[in-house]
Amino acid sequence: MLQRGQDDTRQAQDETWAMVQVKSEPGVASERGAVQRNPSPWRMGAVTVANIRDVPVHLRGAGDVVVMRGTLHSNPFVMGLSRRDETLRSAVCSAYLEALQDPEADWEEIAQRWGVLVDTKHELTKEMMQAGVKALLDRLLMSESLRLLCVCLPLQCHGPILAALLTKLAQERYE
């Protein structure tokens, strides 16, 4: 049963998923090391998401950003003690969305609400996560296209949530 506030977060997550363009095709990289530029009218870069296994190291470019555990862009919530409890995949993605939407929120409280755990193995802090989002947003605003790489896809993943947030923030800057 959903607790108060989770209905709104789930609706926001559904809307977020609808906004995301997910690419998990092998070989979608451009020229080796080239940064793709988006010719959009507001000169904002584009954000896509791909499975890191589908993008060989020699085809990764400057716009490829790893968002897996141990990076500034990882999900601070884990799928249970084993970290592999697939029944919690949706909950950790929802908790991540909530943490992104409210940077001041307490991660332990979010984790408790969603029935997940905060990742203590990698010492990611709220400040570090926000700095990572800001760094990616700055790159987008400088017309750089980004491809977020994670191992989760095609399963539900925090990468598309981050991509949607970055796109939304960048579009708000250009409006």
C-alpha positions, 0 to 999 in steps of 0.5 A: 500500500502506498503511503502519503506522498508516494502517489504524487511521486509515482505520478511524477515518475510516470510523467518522467518516464514518458519524457525520456528517450532511451537508446540501448542499441549497440553501436550508436556511438558517433566518431571515436571521441567526438562530442555530438552537438544538438542542432535544436533551436535553443542550442541545448544538448540532448540526453540519451541513455544506453546500456554500457555493455552496448557501447564498447570502450573504443566507441565511447566519446566525451559525451558518454557519462557512466552513471553506475555505482561509485560515480557522482551520478549513481543511485544512492538507494540499493535494492535490499541487503543483497543489492539484487532484490529485483522486487525493489527495482521500482522502489529504488528508482522512485526513491531516487526521483524523490531525492532528485526532486527534493535535494534537502530531503533526508535520504534515510527518510526517503529510503524508509518510505519506499522500503529500500536502503541507502547505499553505505558502500559508496560514500555519495552525499547529497551535496556530491549528487547535486554537484554531479547534476549541476555539472551535467546540466552545465555541459548540456547548456553548453550544447554538449549531448550526453549519453548516460551509461548504466548496466541496468537497461533495458530494465528500469533504471535511474538513468532515464530519470536523471536524463529527464530531469536534466532535459527539464532543467535545461529547457527551463533555462531556455524558456 
